Amino acid sequence: MDDLEEIRRRKLMELQKQKELEELQKEEMRRQVEAQKKAILRAILEPEAKERLSRLKLAHPEIAEAVENQLIYLAQSGRIQSRITDKMLVEILKRAQPKKRETRIIRK
């Protein structure tokens, strides 16, 4: 009976170690992807535009993430010839934001 418990305990420890290793690998992969994204954005954005995108990320992370992914895709496909200025980023952000319907209340 003790041997069976010992085997179970060892197997459980092996599985836990394996799971921890997989989590560490996933975390390392995520860090590498994030570092690559930052490097690409640093290369294609002017400092003012990069700062604006950072501020936007604090207020609206989902919009900032979508714009970052779009810019990275365009850069990787070779469709961005020059660095993106702050004015250009503002125009991109205006297009990226969802259209809001204006509601008007008319009282009779």
C-alpha positions in Angstrom: 0.0 0.0 0.0 2.8 2.4 0.8 4.5 1.7 -2.5 1.3 2.6 -4.4 1.0 5.9 -2.5 4.7 6.6 -3.2 4.2 6.0 -6.9 1.2 8.2 -7.0 3.0 11.0 -5.2 6.0 10.8 -7.6 3.7 10.8 -10.6 1.8 13.8 -9.2 5.1 15.7 -8.6 6.3 14.9 -12.1 3.0 16.2 -13.6 3.3 19.4 -11.5 6.9 20.0 -12.6 5.9 19.4 -16.2 3.0 21.9 -15.9 5.2 24.5 -14.3 7.8 24.1 -17.1 5.0 24.5 -19.8 3.8 27.7 -18.0 7.3 29.1 -17.9 7.8 28.3 -21.6 4.5 30.1 -22.5 5.5 33.1 -20.4 8.9 33.3 -22.1 7.2 33.1 -25.5 4.8 35.8 -24.6 7.7 38.0 -23.4 9.5 37.5 -26.7 6.5 38.3 -28.8 5.9 41.5 -26.7 9.6 42.5 -27.1 9.3 42.0 -30.9 6.2 44.1 -31.0 7.9 46.9 -29.0 10.9 46.8 -31.3 8.8 47.1 -34.5 6.7 49.9 -33.0 9.8 51.8 -31.9 11.1 51.5 -35.5 8.0 52.8 -37.2 6.6 55.4 -34.8 8.0 58.8 -34.1 8.5 59.4 -30.4 5.4 61.6 -30.1 3.2 59.0 -31.8 4.7 56.3 -29.5 3.9 58.4 -26.5 0.3 59.0 -27.7 -0.2 55.2 -28.3 1.1 54.5 -24.7 -1.3 57.0 -23.2 -4.2 55.5 -25.3 -3.2 52.0 -24.0 -3.8 53.2 -20.5 -7.3 54.6 -21.3 -8.5 52.2 -24.0 -6.3 49.0 -24.1 -8.5 47.2 -26.6 -8.3 50.0 -29.2 -4.6 50.5 -28.7 -4.0 46.8 -29.1 -5.9 46.7 -32.3 -4.1 49.7 -33.7 -0.7 48.3 -32.7 -1.5 45.0 -34.4 -2.6 46.8 -37.5 0.6 48.9 -37.6 2.8 45.9 -37.1 1.0 44.0 -39.9 1.4 46.9 -42.2 5.1 47.3 -41.3 5.8 43.6 -41.8 4.0 43.6 -45.2 6.1 46.5 -46.3 3.2 49.0 -46.7 4.7 51.6 -44.4 7.4 53.5 -46.2 8.2 56.3 -43.6 7.9 56.7 -39.8 4.4 57.4 -38.5 4.1 60.9 -37.1 1.7 62.0 -34.3 -0.7 63.5 -36.9 -0.8 60.3 -38.9 -1.5 58.3 -35.8 -4.4 60.6 -34.8 -5.9 60.0 -38.2 -5.4 56.2 -37.8 -7.0 56.4 -34.4 -10.0 58.3 -35.7 -10.7 55.6 -38.2 -10.1 52.8 -35.6 -12.6 54.1 -33.1 -16.1 52.6 -33.4 -18.7 54.9 -34.7 -21.0 56.3 -32.0 -24.6 56.9 -32.8 -25.8 60.3 -31.7 -29.0 60.1 -29.8 -31.3 63.0 -29.8 -34.3 63.4 -27.6 -37.2 65.5 -29.1 -39.8 66.6 -26.6 -43.3 67.5 -27.8 
